[in-house]
């Protein structure tokens, strides 16, 4: 089963290379920061369309939100997702080696 995803909210049409969501398992450990910053659960935020890239980045970095250029936030989100994917792939490879 594919990982559940958390949506990324764009005020207008997203740039062509922008991710539209991230793995839920990447954002789930930052549940408390989402509650602090937005006063809502991750589930509520997802149901309402998610978070803007700079807001989501702040949650993932466990800090308060500050405005930043959309392109910078997208680039940093993509880098976090790539690192997460590499880590997940390495863990899967370890499990497969044990089997």
C-alpha positions as CSV (number, residue, x, y, z in Angstrom):
1,X,0.0,0.0,0.0
2,X,1.3,3.4,-0.9
3,X,2.1,5.9,1.9
4,X,-0.7,8.3,2.8
5,X,0.1,11.8,1.7
6,X,-0.2,15.3,3.2
7,X,-1.3,18.0,0.6
8,X,0.6,21.1,-0.2
9,X,-1.6,24.1,-0.7
10,X,-0.8,26.7,-3.4
11,X,-2.6,30.1,-3.6
12,X,-2.5,29.9,-7.4
13,X,-1.3,27.4,-9.9
14,X,1.7,25.5,-8.5
15,X,5.0,25.7,-10.4
16,X,5.4,22.7,-12.8
17,X,8.2,21.2,-10.7
18,X,6.5,21.7,-7.3
19,X,5.5,18.6,-5.2
20,X,1.7,18.5,-4.6
21,X,2.0,16.4,-1.5
22,X,4.6,14.8,0.9
23,X,4.5,11.4,2.6
24,X,2.3,11.4,5.7
25,X,5.1,9.5,7.5
26,X,7.4,12.5,6.9
27,X,5.1,15.0,8.5
28,X,3.5,12.8,11.3
29,X,6.4,13.2,13.7
30,X,5.9,16.9,13.6
31,X,2.2,16.7,14.7
32,X,2.9,18.8,17.9
33,X,4.5,21.7,15.8
34,X,1.5,21.7,13.5
35,X,-0.8,22.0,16.5
36,X,1.3,24.8,18.0
37,X,1.6,26.8,14.8
38,X,-1.9,26.3,13.4
39,X,-4.1,25.2,16.3
40,X,-5.3,22.2,14.3
41,X,-4.4,18.6,13.9
42,X,-2.6,17.3,10.8
43,X,-5.8,15.5,9.8
44,X,-7.8,18.8,10.0
45,X,-5.1,20.7,8.0
46,X,-5.1,18.0,5.4
47,X,-8.9,18.0,5.1
48,X,-8.7,21.8,4.5
49,X,-6.2,21.4,1.7
50,X,-2.9,21.2,3.5
51,X,-0.3,23.9,4.2
52,X,1.5,26.3,1.9
53,X,5.1,25.3,1.2
54,X,6.7,27.8,3.6
55,X,4.2,26.8,6.4
56,X,4.8,23.1,5.8
57,X,8.6,23.6,5.8
58,X,8.3,25.4,9.2
59,X,6.3,22.4,10.6
60,X,8.9,19.9,9.3
61,X,11.7,22.0,10.9
62,X,9.8,22.3,14.2
63,X,9.8,26.1,14.1
64,X,7.4,29.0,13.8
65,X,6.5,30.0,10.3
66,X,8.1,33.0,8.5
67,X,7.5,34.1,5.0
68,X,10.0,33.1,2.4
69,X,10.2,32.9,-1.4
70,X,8.0,30.2,-2.8
71,X,10.9,28.8,-4.9
72,X,13.1,28.5,-1.8
73,X,10.5,26.7,0.2
74,X,9.8,24.3,-2.7
75,X,13.5,23.6,-3.1
76,X,13.9,22.9,0.6
77,X,10.8,20.7,0.7
78,X,12.0,18.7,-2.3
79,X,15.4,18.2,-0.6
80,X,13.7,17.0,2.6
81,X,11.5,14.6,0.6
82,X,14.5,13.3,-1.3
83,X,16.5,12.7,1.9
84,X,13.4,11.0,3.4
85,X,13.0,8.8,0.4
86,X,16.7,7.8,0.5
87,X,16.4,6.9,4.2
88,X,13.3,4.8,3.5
89,X,14.9,3.0,0.6
90,X,18.0,2.2,2.8
91,X,15.7,0.8,5.5
92,X,13.8,-1.3,3.0
93,X,17.1,-2.6,1.6
94,X,18.2,-3.6,5.2
95,X,15.0,-5.4,5.8
96,X,15.3,-7.3,2.5
97,X,18.8,-8.3,3.3
98,X,17.7,-9.8,6.6
99,X,14.9,-11.8,4.9
